[in-house]
Amino acid sequence: MLAAGDVTQSFADLVGKKLGVVGSGSDWKLTDARSLYGFRLKKAKLIQGESVKLNVGFVGDSWSEYHRMPLNLYGRLVSEFGEAAGGGWLQFITDSLSNWLDMTVKTDGWTLYAARNTWTPSSHGCGVDGYANYTTTTTATMQVTNIKASNMNLYYFDEDGSFRYAIDGGTPVTVTGGNTKTVKKITITGMSNSAQTLSIDTVGNTGTVSILGAYLSSSDKGIVVNKMGCGGTVSGQHLRILDQIPNFTPDLDLDLIILNLGVNDYLQNREPSEYSLNIGKIIDAYKTALPNVGFILVSPAQVNADSQYKMTDYRDAMKQIAKDKGVEWFGFYDDMPSDYSAGNALGAYQDNYHLSDIGAEAYITPIYQNFIKQ
């Protein structure tokens, strides 16, 4: 005869096997989305016709910086809701795999601060993504083409230099720093919401200029997906930029964060226990700034490299911190072959460490169906 607890567990196991959500012991690969109430209620407002933005952010390493997964989700959301509200966070980085919504970024004469290259916080500020472009010259230029927005917030770290910006070749506007060593923004309104070009230069500069990023908006209603990853970072390097988060979250107003971290911790033999603690601190920082933001932590699939640890060690550590923090978790590792070569033969990978368009489809589909669409 079964005790009550045995009946409960047996029923849970049955439901888990049927839904693929829970199971006996540690045999489960995703959570049930119960913590995403803020996201669901914002989505409900949008469905009911209210003028709200449903804001999603991709945070973490190159799996969040490269455009494949964010773009796949963006396409699904816009297809379902029929409206985009802007390009969201614009990263001033030039890697073609990081281009966002057909925009192209070109820079010349700037030094790039990237969180992946250091364990020291930037002395020139940085964006919510861990990037900054700074210079002391009078010849630095930056250009972003094919911007589609009606409004733009351009963020800079206020130092003792000056820069100029212009839209579509118009008369340059000069911004002179006050050396307050704080993040400031310029709000550019009245843009055409068609393909436009932002140009920045440092003609006449006599000090230090640091450009951090921009936020693009085209409507007060619809979908915004913010691509905010910093390729090459391990979890601990994100701790160096946590104090920057409150400078940008009032504009980003994120409802949901999809966090991708683990590949680089694995490649660099970082302690899984340390990895887990770092993710917890990232969650805490965003939750302090945005109490109702939801999190989906995603454990990566096996990459083509060996490590002191197993990828499953990082999977289990992420699963535990998700449970401890009361956020959502998806074990993408468990949705893919445990052997890289098998997944690669099926077309899942672009290279040794990154997913292809096929892999991105396999990644986003269960996230969309189990966490976002419901």
C-alpha positions in Angstrom: 0.0 0.0 0.0 1.3 3.5 -1.0 1.6 6.2 1.6 0.2 9.6 0.8 3.6 11.0 0.0 4.3 8.1 -2.4 1.0 8.7 -4.2 1.9 12.4 -4.5 5.3 11.6 -5.9 4.0 9.0 -8.2 1.5 11.4 -9.6 4.1 14.1 -10.0 6.4 11.7 -11.8 3.5 10.8 -14.2 2.7 14.4 -14.9 6.4 15.2 -15.3 6.9 12.5 -17.9 3.8 13.6 -19.7 4.7 17.3 -19.8 8.5 17.1 -19.7 8.5 19.7 -16.9 9.1 17.8 -13.6 10.1 14.2 -12.8 11.5 12.0 -10.2 14.6 13.1 -8.4 16.7 15.5 -10.6 15.2 14.2 -13.9 13.6 17.4 -15.2 14.7 19.9 -17.8 12.6 23.0 -17.3 10.5 24.9 -14.8 6.8 25.8 -15.0 7.0 29.6 -15.7 5.1 30.4 -12.5 7.5 33.3 -11.6 6.8 35.1 -14.9 3.6 36.8 -13.7 4.9 40.3 -14.5 5.7 39.3 -18.1 2.3 37.6 -18.5 0.4 40.6 -17.2 2.2 43.0 -19.4 1.5 40.6 -22.3 -2.2 40.6 -21.3 -2.3 44.4 -21.4 -0.8 44.3 -24.9 -3.4 41.8 -26.0 -6.2 43.9 -24.5 -5.0 46.8 -26.6 -3.3 48.9 -24.0 -0.4 51.1 -25.1 2.4 49.2 -23.5 5.7 47.8 -24.5 6.5 44.1 -23.9 10.3 44.3 -23.2 12.6 41.2 -23.4 16.3 41.3 -22.8 19.1 38.8 -23.7 21.9 39.0 -21.1 25.1 37.1 -20.8 27.8 36.0 -23.3 28.0 35.7 -27.1 24.8 33.5 -27.1 23.0 36.7 -26.1 25.2 39.1 -28.1 25.1 37.3 -31.5 21.8 38.0 -33.2 20.6 34.5 -34.0 18.6 33.7 -30.9 17.3 37.3 -30.1 16.3 37.7 -33.8 14.4 34.4 -33.8 12.4 35.4 -30.7 11.8 38.9 -32.1 10.3 37.4 -35.3 8.0 35.2 -33.3 6.8 37.9 -31.0 6.2 40.4 -33.8 4.4 37.8 -35.8 2.1 37.0 -32.9 1.4 40.5 -31.8 1.8 42.3 -35.1 3.7 45.3 -33.9 7.3 46.2 -33.1 7.9 49.1 -30.8 11.6 49.7 -31.7 15.0 48.2 -31.9 15.7 48.5 -28.2 19.3 48.4 -27.0 21.8 49.4 -29.7 25.3 48.1 -29.2 28.1 50.1 -30.7 30.1 47.0 -31.8 31.1 46.1 -35.3 31.1 42.2 -35.4 28.7 41.2 -38.2 27.3 38.4 -36.1 26.3 41.1 -33.6 24.5 43.4 -36.0 20.9 44.0 -35.0 17.8 44.4 -37.2 19.9 45.2 -40.3 21.7 48.1 -38.7 25.5 48.3 -39.4 28.0 49.9 -37.0 31.3 51.3 -38.1 33.8 52.9 -35.7 37.3 54.4 -36.2 39.7 55.9 -33.7 38.0 54.6 -30.5 39.3 52.2 -27.8 36.7 49.5 -27.0 36.2 48.6 -23.4 34.7 45.1 -23.3 34.0 43.3 -20.0 35.4 40.1 -21.4 38.9 41.5 -21.5 39.3 42.6 -17.9 38.3 42.0 -14.3 38.5 45.7 -13.6 35.4 48.0 -13.8 35.7 50.6 -16.6 37.0 54.0 -15.7 35.0 55.4 -18.6 31.7 53.8 -17.7 30.0 51.1 -19.8 26.6 50.2 -21.1 24.3 47.6 -19.6 26.0 45.2 -21.9 29.6 45.8 -20.6 30.8 47.8 -23.7 32.1 51.3 -24.1 33.9 53.2 -26.8 36.2 55.9 -25.6 38.8 58.3 -27.1 40.9 61.4 -26.4 41.4 62.2 -30.1 39.8 64.8 -32.4 39.4 62.4 -35.3 37.3 59.5 -33.9 34.2 58.7 -35.9 31.2 56.4 -35.4 28.4 55.6 -37.8 25.2 53.5 -37.5 23.2 53.0 -40.7 19.6 51.8 -41.3 18.3 52.9 -37.9 14.5 52.7 -37.7 13.3 54.8 -34.8 11.2 57.8 -34.0 13.1 58.5 -30.7 16.6 57.6 -29.6 18.3 57.8 -26.2 22.1 58.2 -26.7 24.1 57.3 -23.6 27.5 58.6 -22.7 29.8 58.7 -19.7 30.2 62.4 -18.8 33.9 63.2 -18.9 35.9 66.3 -19.8 35.7 65.9 -23.6 33.2 66.9 -26.3 31.6 65.1 -29.3 29.2 65.9 -32.1 26.2 63.9 -33.4 24.0 64.2 -36.4 21.1 62.4 -38.0 21.1 61.8 -41.8 23.9 64.3 -42.4 22.1 67.2 -40.6 23.8 70.0 -38.8 26.0 68.4 -36.0 25.0 69.0 -32.4 27.9 69.4 -30.0 27.8 67.8 -26.6 30.3 69.2 -24.1 31.1 67.1 -21.0 30.8 68.4 -17.5 33.3 65.8 -16.1 30.7 64.6 -13.5 31.8 61.0 -14.1 28.2 59.8 -14.4 26.1 58.2 -17.1 24.1 60.8 -19.1 21.8 60.6 -22.1 20.7 62.7 -25.0 17.1 62.2 -26.1 16.7 62.7 -29.9 13.1 63.0 -31.0 11.2 63.6 -34.2 13.1 61.0 -36.2 11.4 59.6 -39.3 11.1 55.9 -38.3 12.6 54.9 -41.6 16.2 54.0 -42.5 18.3 56.7 -40.9 22.0 57.2 -40.2 23.5 58.3 -36.9 27.0 59.9 -37.1 29.2 60.8 -34.2 32.6 62.5 -34.3 35.1 64.2 -31.9 36.0 67.3 -34.0 37.1 70.0 -31.5 37.5 67.5 -28.6 40.0 68.5 -25.9 39.4 65.7 -23.4 38.0 62.2 -23.0 34.8 61.1 -24.6 33.0 57.7 -23.9 30.0 56.5 -25.8 28.1 53.7 -24.2 25.1 52.7 -26.3 21.7 53.8 -27.4 18.0 52.8 -27.0 15.7 52.9 -30.0 12.0 53.4 -29.8 9.4 53.7 -32.6 6.1 53.3 -30.7 4.6 53.3 -27.3 2.9 49.9 -28.0 4.4 46.6 -29.1 7.4 44.4 -28.9 11.0 45.3 -28.0 13.8 42.7 -27.8 17.0 44.0 -26.4 20.2 42.3 -27.4 22.6 43.0 -24.4 25.2 40.2 -24.3 28.9 40.6 -24.1 30.7 37.9 -26.1 33.5 36.0 -24.4 32.5 36.8 -20.8 32.5 34.4 -17.9 29.9 34.8 -15.2 32.2 36.6 -12.8 33.0 39.4 -15.3 29.4 40.5 -15.2 29.8 41.4 -11.6 32.0 44.3 -12.7 29.1 45.9 -14.5 26.2 45.3 -12.1 26.5 48.9 -10.7 25.7 50.2 -14.2 22.4 48.4 -14.5 20.3 51.2 -12.7 21.6 53.7 -15.2 19.6 52.0 -18.0 16.8 50.0 -16.6 14.3 53.0 -16.3 14.4 53.1 -20.1 14.7 49.4 -20.8 11.9 48.6 -18.4 12.5 44.9 -18.9 9.7 42.4 -18.3 11.7 39.3 -19.1 15.4 38.5 -19.1 16.8 35.4 -20.9 20.3 34.7 -19.4 22.9 32.8 -21.3 26.1 32.0 -19.4 28.2 28.9 -19.0 30.2 28.2 -22.2 33.1 30.5 -21.2 33.0 29.4 -17.6 33.4 25.8 -18.9 36.1 26.7 -21.4 38.1 28.5 -18.6 37.6 25.8 -16.0 35.7 28.2 -13.6 34.3 26.6 -10.4 30.6 25.6 -10.9 29.9 26.8 -7.4 31.4 30.2 -8.1 29.4 30.3 -11.4 26.2 29.7 -9.5 27.0 32.4 -6.9 27.7 34.9 -9.7 24.4 34.2 -11.5 22.6 34.8 -8.2 24.2 38.2 -7.9 23.2 39.1 -11.5 19.6 38.1 -10.7 19.7 40.2 -7.4 21.0 43.3 -9.2 18.3 43.2 -11.9 15.6 42.4 -9.4 16.6 45.4 -7.2 16.3 47.7 -10.2 13.2 45.9 -11.7 11.4 44.0 -9.0 8.8 42.4 -11.3 11.2 41.3 -14.1 11.2 37.6 -14.8 14.2 35.4 -15.5 14.8 32.4 -17.7 18.2 30.9 -17.0 19.4 28.7 -19.9 22.0 26.0 -19.5 24.0 25.7 -22.8 24.5 22.6 -24.9 27.8 20.8 -25.2 30.5 22.7 -27.1 33.5 21.3 -29.0 36.0 21.5 -26.2 37.2 19.7 -23.0 37.2 21.1 -19.6 38.3 20.3 -16.0 34.5 20.1 -15.3 31.6 18.6 -17.1 29.0 20.8 -18.8 26.4 19.0 -16.7 28.2 20.5 -13.6 27.3 23.9 -14.8 23.8 22.8 -15.8 23.2 21.4 -12.3 24.6 24.6 -10.6 22.4 26.8 -12.7 19.3 24.6 -12.0 20.0 24.9 -8.3 20.4 28.7 -8.3 17.2 29.1 -10.3 15.4 27.1 -7.6 17.1 29.1 -4.8 16.2 32.4 -6.4 12.7 31.4 -7.5 13.3 32.0 -11.2 12.8 29.9 -14.3 15.3 27.5 -15.8 15.6 25.6 -19.1 18.2 22.8 -19.6 18.9 23.3 -23.3 21.8 20.9 -22.7 19.2 18.1 -22.2 17.4 19.0 -25.5 20.6 18.5 -27.5 22.9 15.5 -28.1 25.4 15.2 -25.2 28.1 14.7 -27.8 29.0 17.9 -29.8 29.8 16.0 -33.0 26.4 14.4 -33.1 24.7 17.8 -32.8 27.1 19.3 -35.4 26.3 16.6 -37.9 22.6 17.5 -37.5 23.4 21.2 -38.3 23.0 22.7 -34.9 26.3 24.6 -34.7 27.8 27.5 -36.6 31.3 26.7 -35.1 32.8 25.0 -32.1 31.0 27.2 -29.6 28.0 28.8 -31.2 24.6 27.7 -32.6 23.6 28.0 -36.3 20.2 29.2 -37.4 19.0 25.6 -37.1 20.4 25.5 -33.5 18.8 28.9 -32.7 15.4 27.5 -33.9 15.9 24.5 -31.6 16.8 26.8 -28.7 14.0 29.3 -29.0 11.1 26.9 -29.8 10.9 25.3 -26.3 11.5 28.6 -24.6 8.7 30.2 -26.6 6.2 27.3 -26.2 6.9 26.7 -22.5 7.6 30.1 -21.0 6.4 32.9 -23.4 3.4 31.8 -25.4 1.5 30.3 -22.5 
